[in-house]
Amino acid sequence: MPDGVRRRPAGLTGRHREWLAAAGFLAPAVVAVLVLRLWPTLQAVMVAFEVGPGSLPSLANFRFLFADPEFTGSLATTALYSVLVNPIQIALALGLAVLLNQALPAVGLWRTLVLLPVAVPQAVSAVIWGVAMRPDGPLNAAFQALGLGAQPFLTSPRQALASIIVIVSWIGVGYWMTFLIAGLKDIPTQYYEAAAIDGAGAWQRFRLITLPLLRRPLTFVLVADTVANFLVFAPVEILTRGGPQGSTNLVMNEIYNRAFDQGDTAGAAAATTILVLVVVAVVSIQFRLMLAKDDFS
Amino acid sequence: MSAGVAAPERSARRRRRGALPTLLLILAMLAALYSVMPLIWAAASGLRPGTEIFRYLSPLTIWSLLPRHPTLANLHVLWSGPFARAMTNSIIVATVTVAVGLLLCSSAAFALAVLRFPGKHAVFAVMVVSFLIPFDSIAVPLSTLFRGFGLQNTYTGLVLPGLGNGLAVFMLRQFFLGIPRVLSEAAMVDGLGWWGIYFRIYLPLSRPALIGAGLILFVFQWQAFLWPLLIAPAPEVHVVAIAIANFAGEFGVDYGEMFAATSFAALVPMVIMLFFQRYFAASLATSGTKE
């Protein structure tokens, strides 16, 4: 037994020494968790509920927030954005994963090129796409060459959110694809061989083998992508600042504006509390997925 | 079945098999082209005089994509201006984050994977969940705290939030669990303490996991935008992402210079990612999606 071997030279003091060692090894990370994550979260919650000496928690900030059409508008925009961007990105990532998992010539090269935008800082990608989408930019030049006419893109309240979706999808799809390719590689090829012998077509093989066996990585990507999209900030701040007419005022931009342009610390804290609650709910699902195949329990 | 019927059927099937891979290959190439086209255009525009960025767009020709009169003038201007400072700042912040962050994350992972102590499950769960609270969601309240500590416009303020990373801890712990216990038991009999076991056995054996975790830490810092915007607004501590966003917001910006700057900012992580691609893929695979 490994336990017996370990205990013999050290004894009881050895076990206590091990506890002490654990405390030492963990201390920096525990301090980091406390100071960098839990303290600011607690701080935001306390400011949001106006917890202080001699005062009872109050919902006033939340009432104020939900009475403000700018905030409710930003929630609606974030909801619309999430409903659109997540299915689009996951469908594209899945399609690309299946495509780039085939035995094609130079497939590794295509895969790397599709992943390349992930490495570029979001702020940089936003700047590049911002210039590309200008009225006199190359995208409109291409649209006109194809006879589609010039488009306003980021300057139109009807197209700005769609343009942001195009940009963040260009950035992120390759990243999510990588998780799905790893999942595809884990599906035993015998399943496909057996299905081919039984005469299953490509669509049947995809629906009856690939999709069910890809459920775990797909769920993971869905959850992680949803969180990432809740937090999109750089493209909005750089390209539209929430406009035109609030059409791209996603919740992170709303919190930032509230805290720094309007100096509404309490409102920003209340909005942060709501965001953290939603994100923690989604992340705990993610955590359970990560632990599902873990050897800890 | 006669051979006369089977033969055309077989050749038809072969033809279909011939057409499908070609179609798939074209699709794969189109996806790759769509992914790199904006980057190529940006890099090429960095080699153009600022006045030529929008000049060759109509009608579309090869000169819409490639520079007609390539010049290195933009690069010279950049390296003598504030952008050089931003690049240095970014490299310092990222390097310190990776070095200190690896030490912090791997020592925590070592305790969680190897040592036995009461409350281990709870510590692990609390740590990973709190690190999984995405940093950006609490960046605004944290920046208020940091300003109170006097960390505004300091490297320390920029580096600190990047040090602890739940994914890096999780990944390293997973790797450490795979290292046989007998190794540390033997070392202990030989008189090596826990610190020695961590430093001389676990770290040297964990190169791939350390590179993977290092990449996670690096990418976090190189991507950061909201945090430096909040905590380091002074020009002396601008990082690359902020410098470029400011470029874009300037009135009468020289687009040639701006694109040269974007190329530099994109090139550093791309080279690192391509160099360590194998480890990068492996690090993604360990984040729990593998059956």
Interface residues (C-beta under 8 A of the other chain):
Chain A: P2 V5 R6 P9 A10 R15 R17 E18 W19 A21 A22 A23 F25 L26 P28 A29 V30 A32 V33 L36 R37 L38 W39 P40 T41 Q43 A44 V47 L96 L99 L100 Q102 L104 P105 V107 L109 W110 T112 L113 V114 L115 L116 P117 V118 A119 V120 P121 Q122 A123 V124 S125 A126 V127 I128 W129 G130 V131 A132 R134 D136 G137 P138 A141 A142 Q144 A145 W170 G174 T178 F179 A182 G183 D186 R216 P217 F220 V221 V227 A228 F230 L231 F233 A234 E237 I238 M252 I255 Y256 A259 T265 A268 A269 T272 L275 V276 V279 V280 V283 S284 Q286 F287 L289 M290 L291 A292 K293 D294 D295 F296
Chain B: P21 L24 L25 L27 A28 M29 A31 A32 L33 Y34 S35 V36 P38 L39 W41 A42 I53 F54 L57 S58 P59 L60 S64 L103 L104 C105 S107 A108 F110 A111 L112 L115 R116 F117 P118 K120 H121 V123 F124 A125 V126 M127 V128 V129 S130 F131 L132 I133 P134 F135 D136 S137 I138 V140 P141 L142 T144 L145 L160 P161 L163 G164 V169 F170 L177 R181 V182 E185 M188 V189 G193 W194 W195 Y198 V219 W222 Q223 F225 L226 L229 V240 A241 I242 I244 A245 F247 A248 G249 Y255 M258 F259 T262 A265 A266 P269 M270 I272 M273 L274 Q277 A281 L284 A285 S287 G288 T289 K290 E291
